Amino acid sequence: ISVYIACLNSLFSRLRFICIYPAYLNNKKTIAEGRRIPIDKAVENPTSTEIQDVCAAVGFNVLLEKNKMYPREWNRDVQYRGRVRIQLKQDDGNPCLPQFPTRKSVMLYAAETIPKLKTRTQKMGGSDQSLQQGEGGKKGKGKKKK
């Protein structure tokens, strides 16, 4: 009986946590591919680590599950892996942080804050140009095969 109660307690505590996959905030995705916020507010290729960083910084209880994948994600690269679990509500049902009453408010905050991260602002330098050149070469090869 005590095991049964422990399972129920873990189930109820898990219900207070919401899941956010990077696809929810990705401006490269369509709504059918999993984006859940308006495209003008979405971020280019967010990672689960970035979502974890911004949510933990504002004061949420955050859990990063690195090996989880969004079911609609066809790309199995490490870059697209991960799921962030965030405690949105307390046990009594009240929001943990009053400024974030809904899951959408958390997603919009994360999408707004991720571009301001140091890792994002530093990448705008020379390393980003070389990345784009590398992608361009790959795209050219793909077109030749067709």
GIQUICOR-V431281 format. One record per residue. N is the residue number from 1. PSI is psi in whole degrees, -180 to 180 (999 if undefined). D_CENTER is the distance of its C-alpha to the mean C-alpha in whole Angstrom. Layout:
BEGIN
n->N psi->PSI d_center->D_CENTER
n->N psi->PSI d_center->D_CENTER
END
This chain:
BEGIN
n->1 psi->-39 d_center->37
n->2 psi->-34 d_center->36
n->3 psi->-41 d_center->33
n->4 psi->-43 d_center->33
n->5 psi->-40 d_center->32
n->6 psi->-40 d_center->29
n->7 psi->-42 d_center->27
n->8 psi->-42 d_center->28
n->9 psi->-42 d_center->26
n->10 psi->-34 d_center->23
n->11 psi->-47 d_center->23
n->12 psi->-38 d_center->23
n->13 psi->-31 d_center->21
n->14 psi->-29 d_center->18
n->15 psi->-23 d_center->19
n->16 psi->-11 d_center->18
n->17 psi->137 d_center->14
n->18 psi->156 d_center->11
n->19 psi->135 d_center->9
n->20 psi->120 d_center->5
n->21 psi->149 d_center->4
n->22 psi->-32 d_center->3
n->23 psi->-28 d_center->7
n->24 psi->-30 d_center->7
n->25 psi->4 d_center->6
n->26 psi->121 d_center->8
n->27 psi->-7 d_center->12
n->28 psi->-9 d_center->13
n->29 psi->152 d_center->13
n->30 psi->173 d_center->15
n->31 psi->-38 d_center->15
n->32 psi->-30 d_center->17
n->33 psi->-5 d_center->14
n->34 psi->-1 d_center->11
n->35 psi->138 d_center->10
n->36 psi->2 d_center->11
n->37 psi->163 d_center->12
n->38 psi->145 d_center->15
n->39 psi->-32 d_center->15
n->40 psi->-16 d_center->16
n->41 psi->-9 d_center->14
n->42 psi->168 d_center->11
n->43 psi->152 d_center->10
n->44 psi->117 d_center->11
n->45 psi->64 d_center->9
n->46 psi->155 d_center->6
n->47 psi->161 d_center->6
n->48 psi->-32 d_center->5
n->49 psi->-41 d_center->8
n->50 psi->-41 d_center->7
n->51 psi->-43 d_center->5
n->52 psi->-45 d_center->8
n->53 psi->-49 d_center->10
n->54 psi->-35 d_center->10
n->55 psi->-38 d_center->10
n->56 psi->-36 d_center->13
n->57 psi->-31 d_center->15
n->58 psi->-14 d_center->15
n->59 psi->11 d_center->16
n->60 psi->154 d_center->14
n->61 psi->114 d_center->15
n->62 psi->142 d_center->12
n->63 psi->124 d_center->12
n->64 psi->125 d_center->10
n->65 psi->97 d_center->11
n->66 psi->-32 d_center->11
n->67 psi->2 d_center->13
n->68 psi->149 d_center->11
n->69 psi->146 d_center->11
n->70 psi->128 d_center->10
n->71 psi->-32 d_center->14
n->72 psi->-5 d_center->14
n->73 psi->117 d_center->13
n->74 psi->-24 d_center->16
n->75 psi->123 d_center->15
n->76 psi->13 d_center->15
n->77 psi->155 d_center->15
n->78 psi->-33 d_center->13
n->79 psi->-33 d_center->11
n->80 psi->2 d_center->9
n->81 psi->161 d_center->9
n->82 psi->150 d_center->8
n->83 psi->140 d_center->6
n->84 psi->126 d_center->6
n->85 psi->129 d_center->9
n->86 psi->132 d_center->11
n->87 psi->106 d_center->14
n->88 psi->-37 d_center->15
n->89 psi->154 d_center->19
n->90 psi->177 d_center->22
n->91 psi->-29 d_center->24
n->92 psi->-1 d_center->26
n->93 psi->-6 d_center->24
n->94 psi->149 d_center->23
n->95 psi->143 d_center->20
n->96 psi->-42 d_center->19
n->97 psi->120 d_center->19
n->98 psi->-28 d_center->21
n->99 psi->-8 d_center->19
n->100 psi->78 d_center->16
n->101 psi->-22 d_center->18
n->102 psi->163 d_center->16
n->103 psi->-33 d_center->12
n->104 psi->-37 d_center->12
n->105 psi->-36 d_center->13
n->106 psi->-44 d_center->11
n->107 psi->-42 d_center->8
n->108 psi->-39 d_center->11
n->109 psi->-45 d_center->11
n->110 psi->-44 d_center->8
n->111 psi->-33 d_center->9
n->112 psi->-33 d_center->12
n->113 psi->-31 d_center->12
n->114 psi->-43 d_center->10
n->115 psi->-19 d_center->13
n->116 psi->-6 d_center->15
n->117 psi->149 d_center->14
n->118 psi->-39 d_center->17
n->119 psi->-33 d_center->16
n->120 psi->-43 d_center->15
n->121 psi->-32 d_center->18
n->122 psi->-30 d_center->20
n->123 psi->-15 d_center->19
n->124 psi->-6 d_center->21
n->125 psi->-145 d_center->24
n->126 psi->-28 d_center->26
n->127 psi->-29 d_center->23
n->128 psi->-36 d_center->21
n->129 psi->-43 d_center->25
n->130 psi->-33 d_center->25
n->131 psi->-44 d_center->22
n->132 psi->-38 d_center->23
n->133 psi->-41 d_center->26
n->134 psi->-41 d_center->25
n->135 psi->-38 d_center->23
n->136 psi->-40 d_center->26
n->137 psi->-40 d_center->28
n->138 psi->-41 d_center->26
n->139 psi->-39 d_center->26
n->140 psi->-44 d_center->30
n->141 psi->-40 d_center->31
n->142 psi->-38 d_center->29
n->143 psi->-33 d_center->31
n->144 psi->-35 d_center->34
n->145 psi->-35 d_center->34
n->146 psi->999 d_center->34
END
